[in-house]
């Protein structure tokens, strides 16, 4: 209803639905796209992470059916990696799937302030992404258990996903509750702050990322 109100009486050249790709977003996006199509075409999906591998596996039949339904309603899909693009194209030849870059715009002044403020603190390792096995989150936590034995540091995890509970269980099993902080999903200034305060960023994914 909020989307329909926003489009009422306005004209747009294109509609871009920025979303992810899981059961929660599929149920929402089908309804959203149906509302948009009546007032604006073309409609594009921009996926900030997707379960593309599930589309080419024999299981996940219901998930693939729901995804196919959504694809019938849109005119194009944008993903962040060539690996995702291959999976989507193998699943359906239409609509077209494009690989786009995921930009990060930082603020040099805020980075300097954050570095000065945290100069005496432990090194901060940052992970930003969906909590999926393919993102390498479990390998990262496992490796970090060895790192903290050799260096004074902490791991900050920013993001959410279907394996959040499993990640928390792994952290407890390894006794890392004091060294690992889970911040959940962050955007805008809060996310920029985490980037600024980090000593290093870790992207342990099993495919080429869109950066």
Secondary structure as the mmCIF struct_conf table of DSSP 4:
data_model
#
loop_
_struct_conf.conf_type_id
_struct_conf.id
_struct_conf.beg_label_comp_id
_struct_conf.beg_label_asym_id
_struct_conf.beg_label_seq_id
_struct_conf.end_label_comp_id
_struct_conf.end_label_asym_id
_struct_conf.end_label_seq_id
HELX_RH_AL_P HELX_RH_AL_P1 UNK A 2 UNK A 7
TURN_TY1_P TURN_TY1_P1 UNK A 8 UNK A 9
BEND BEND1 UNK A 13 UNK A 13
STRN STRN1 UNK A 15 UNK A 19
BEND BEND2 UNK A 22 UNK A 22
HELX_RH_AL_P HELX_RH_AL_P2 UNK A 23 UNK A 37
TURN_TY1_P TURN_TY1_P2 UNK A 38 UNK A 39
BEND BEND3 UNK A 41 UNK A 41
STRN STRN2 UNK A 43 UNK A 47
BEND BEND4 UNK A 48 UNK A 49
HELX_RH_3T_P HELX_RH_3T_P1 UNK A 52 UNK A 56
BEND BEND5 UNK A 57 UNK A 59
HELX_RH_AL_P HELX_RH_AL_P3 UNK A 61 UNK A 73
BEND BEND6 UNK A 75 UNK A 75
STRN STRN3 UNK A 76 UNK A 79
BEND BEND7 UNK A 80 UNK A 80
HELX_RH_AL_P HELX_RH_AL_P4 UNK A 82 UNK A 91
BEND BEND8 UNK A 93 UNK A 93
BEND BEND9 UNK A 95 UNK A 95
STRN STRN4 UNK A 97 UNK A 99
HELX_RH_AL_P HELX_RH_AL_P5 UNK A 108 UNK A 117
TURN_TY1_P TURN_TY1_P3 UNK A 118 UNK A 120
BEND BEND10 UNK A 121 UNK A 121
HELX_LH_PP_P HELX_LH_PP_P1 UNK A 122 UNK A 122
STRN STRN5 UNK A 123 UNK A 128
BEND BEND11 UNK A 129 UNK A 129
HELX_RH_3T_P HELX_RH_3T_P2 UNK A 133 UNK A 135
TURN_TY1_P TURN_TY1_P4 UNK A 136 UNK A 136
HELX_RH_AL_P HELX_RH_AL_P6 UNK A 137 UNK A 147
TURN_TY1_P TURN_TY1_P5 UNK A 148 UNK A 150
BEND BEND12 UNK A 151 UNK A 151
STRN STRN6 UNK A 153 UNK A 158
TURN_TY1_P TURN_TY1_P6 UNK A 162 UNK A 163
HELX_RH_AL_P HELX_RH_AL_P7 UNK A 164 UNK A 173
TURN_TY1_P TURN_TY1_P7 UNK A 174 UNK A 175
TURN_TY1_P TURN_TY1_P8 UNK A 177 UNK A 179
STRN STRN7 UNK A 180 UNK A 184
BEND BEND13 UNK A 185 UNK A 185
HELX_RH_AL_P HELX_RH_AL_P8 UNK A 188 UNK A 197
BEND BEND14 UNK A 199 UNK A 199
STRN STRN8 UNK A 200 UNK A 201
BEND BEND15 UNK A 206 UNK A 207
#
